[in-house]
Amino acid sequence: MTPFRAAPGVARALLLAASAGLAGAAFLLGRPARRALGPASPAPQPMLFGCRFALWTVLSVVLNPLAWVHTAVLLPLPAVLVLRATDDDARAPRARRRVRALVAVALVVLTVPKETIDLLVAPLPSPPVRSLVESLHLGGALALFVAAATASRSILRLWEIQKSRS
């Protein structure tokens, strides 16, 4: 007896919950931009907007039901935008290293060829546990999503600290 069974109802519920969670996180992180920053401080806005664009771009790739492996071609732009947001020297070095490591992991995972993943999963049909290996590219995209969210929150925190000092 295997620990995993085919349960389409449970799978659909988990998919909807995960989709709602990702969309909710992107919405909450993307919502307070103008209200929080205001027109008086234009400096962090390009980096913040780049991170938020990265969040929504990754989300569009991850949640697209018709996405294939070649859809990952859209993900280097969010990676560059997130890396650009970590160039600020005032940001905490630990947070900057964490974001850069997540982007590096995401880019390495996204460059693994589909054929290599197929070889790791073979022979087909594979048991449900091997679907985690098949979802390697999804893991890379989610790492990029987390990096964009972390960078976005870091920019807002830095701006709040600077605002409170002045």
MOURSUL-V68820 format. One record per residue. RES is the residue in three letters. PSI is psi as a letter, one per 30 degrees, with the letter a starting at -180 (NA if undefined). Layout:
res	psi
RES	PSI
RES	PSI
//
This chain:
res	psi
MET	k
THR	l
PRO	f
PHE	k
ARG	l
ALA	j
ALA	i
PRO	e
GLY	e
VAL	e
ALA	e
ARG	e
ALA	e
LEU	e
LEU	e
LEU	e
ALA	e
ALA	e
SER	e
ALA	e
GLY	e
LEU	e
ALA	e
GLY	e
ALA	e
ALA	e
PHE	e
LEU	e
LEU	f
GLY	f
ARG	e
PRO	g
ALA	e
ARG	e
ARG	e
ALA	e
LEU	e
GLY	l
PRO	f
ALA	f
SER	i
PRO	f
ALA	e
PRO	f
GLN	e
PRO	e
MET	e
LEU	e
PHE	e
GLY	e
CYS	e
ARG	e
PHE	e
ALA	e
LEU	e
TRP	e
THR	e
VAL	e
LEU	e
SER	e
VAL	e
VAL	e
LEU	f
ASN	j
PRO	f
LEU	g
ALA	k
TRP	a
VAL	e
HIS	f
THR	f
ALA	f
VAL	f
LEU	f
LEU	f
PRO	e
LEU	e
PRO	e
ALA	e
VAL	e
LEU	e
VAL	e
LEU	e
ARG	e
ALA	f
THR	g
ASP	f
ASP	k
ASP	f
ALA	f
ARG	l
ALA	k
PRO	e
ARG	e
ALA	e
ARG	e
ARG	e
ARG	e
VAL	e
ARG	e
ALA	e
LEU	e
VAL	e
ALA	e
VAL	e
ALA	e
LEU	e
VAL	e
VAL	e
LEU	f
THR	f
VAL	k
PRO	k
LYS	e
GLU	e
THR	e
ILE	e
ASP	e
LEU	e
LEU	f
VAL	f
ALA	l
PRO	k
LEU	k
PRO	k
SER	l
PRO	l
PRO	f
VAL	e
ARG	f
SER	f
LEU	e
VAL	e
GLU	f
SER	g
LEU	e
HIS	e
LEU	e
GLY	e
GLY	e
ALA	e
LEU	e
ALA	e
LEU	e
PHE	e
VAL	e
ALA	e
ALA	e
ALA	e
THR	e
ALA	e
SER	e
ARG	e
SER	e
ILE	e
LEU	e
ARG	e
LEU	e
TRP	e
GLU	e
ILE	e
GLN	e
LYS	e
SER	f
ARG	f
SER	NA
//
